[in-house]
Amino acid sequence: MTPGAMATPSATSRAGTVTRSKRSSTHVEAEPTVDPLATPSRLDRGVFTAWHEIVPHAGDQHTIYPDTLHWFQAGPEGAIVTEFSTRSTDEFDVFTDPDIRRVTVVTDS
């Protein structure tokens, strides 16, 4: 992930992340972190609902259970994060941002 880059709010099948290098933050549904390190863009839109921040170090792994809204953000130097999951199908991902479409929408122009 490039510095400040983020993956958007979603819920998936059981997933895990492994931080390979640098710093990233993972946000899940739980008690909100009082002073989070992350600074998401579009914060004013109200689409970020998961505010419990986990800051893994290189080599750390974190499991995210099914139907848990979550999002990630790279630290100021970027990050290398691997995400893996059990069965994952894009069309069933849930996003709290109405501008995100995981399935192609064809319209007449």
C-alpha positions as CSV (number, residue, x, y, z in Angstrom):
1,M,0.0,0.0,0.0
2,T,1.3,3.5,-0.8
3,P,1.6,6.0,2.0
4,G,-1.8,6.8,3.3
5,A,-3.5,4.4,0.9
6,M,-6.5,2.7,2.3
7,A,-8.9,-0.2,1.5
8,T,-12.5,0.8,2.0
9,P,-15.0,-0.4,4.5
10,S,-16.3,-3.8,3.8
11,A,-17.3,-7.1,5.3
12,T,-16.2,-10.4,3.8
13,S,-15.8,-14.1,4.6
14,R,-13.3,-15.0,7.3
15,A,-10.1,-13.1,6.4
16,G,-6.7,-12.6,7.7
17,T,-4.0,-10.0,7.2
18,V,-0.2,-10.3,7.6
19,T,1.8,-7.1,7.8
20,R,5.0,-7.7,5.8
21,S,6.8,-4.4,6.3
22,K,6.3,-0.8,7.4
23,R,3.2,0.2,9.4
24,S,-0.5,-0.1,8.6
25,S,-3.6,0.1,10.7
26,T,-6.6,-2.3,10.6
27,H,-10.0,-1.0,11.8
28,V,-12.7,-3.4,12.9
29,E,-16.1,-3.2,14.7
30,A,-15.4,-3.0,18.4
31,E,-14.8,-0.3,21.0
32,P,-13.5,2.8,19.2
33,T,-9.9,3.7,19.7
34,V,-9.6,7.0,21.5
35,D,-6.8,8.5,19.4
36,P,-6.4,6.5,16.2
37,L,-3.4,6.9,14.0
38,A,-5.3,6.6,10.8
39,T,-6.6,9.6,9.0
40,P,-9.1,8.4,6.3
41,S,-10.1,10.6,3.4
42,R,-13.7,11.2,3.0
43,L,-14.2,11.0,6.8
44,D,-16.9,13.7,6.5
45,R,-19.1,11.3,4.4
46,G,-19.8,9.1,7.4
47,V,-18.9,5.9,5.6
48,F,-16.3,4.7,8.1
49,T,-18.1,2.9,10.9
50,A,-15.4,0.6,12.3
51,W,-13.1,2.5,14.6
52,H,-11.3,-0.1,16.8
53,E,-7.7,0.4,15.5
54,I,-5.2,-2.5,15.5
55,V,-1.6,-1.5,14.6
56,P,0.2,-4.6,13.6
57,H,4.0,-4.8,13.2
58,A,5.9,-6.6,10.5
59,G,5.1,-10.3,10.8
60,D,1.9,-9.9,12.8
61,Q,-1.2,-11.6,11.7
62,H,-4.8,-10.6,12.5
63,T,-8.0,-12.6,11.8
64,I,-11.2,-10.8,10.7
65,Y,-14.3,-12.9,11.2
66,P,-17.2,-13.1,8.7
67,D,-19.6,-10.1,8.5
68,T,-17.2,-7.8,10.3
69,L,-16.9,-4.4,8.8
70,H,-13.3,-3.4,8.4
71,W,-10.9,-1.2,6.6
72,F,-7.1,-0.7,6.3
73,Q,-4.8,2.2,5.9
74,A,-1.0,2.3,5.2
75,G,1.3,4.4,7.4
76,P,3.2,7.4,6.2
77,E,5.9,5.2,4.6
78,G,3.5,2.9,2.9
79,A,3.1,-0.8,3.9
80,I,3.1,-4.3,2.4
81,V,0.1,-6.2,3.7
82,T,-1.1,-9.6,2.5
83,E,-4.8,-10.3,2.9
84,F,-6.2,-13.8,2.5
85,S,-9.6,-15.3,3.1
86,T,-11.7,-18.3,3.0
87,R,-14.2,-18.2,0.2
88,S,-14.5,-14.7,-1.1
89,T,-16.9,-13.5,-3.7
90,D,-16.9,-9.8,-4.7
91,E,-20.6,-9.6,-5.4
92,F,-21.4,-10.4,-1.8
93,D,-19.0,-7.9,-0.2
94,V,-20.8,-5.2,1.8
95,F,-19.7,-1.6,1.7
96,T,-20.8,1.3,3.8
97,D,-19.7,3.7,1.1
98,P,-22.6,4.0,-1.5
99,D,-20.1,5.1,-4.2
100,I,-18.4,1.7,-4.3
101,R,-19.6,-0.8,-6.8
102,R,-18.0,-4.3,-6.8
103,V,-20.1,-5.5,-9.6
104,T,-20.0,-3.8,-13.0
105,V,-23.0,-1.7,-13.7
106,V,-23.8,-1.0,-17.4
107,T,-25.9,2.0,-18.2
108,D,-27.1,3.5,-21.5
109,S,-25.4,6.8,-22.2
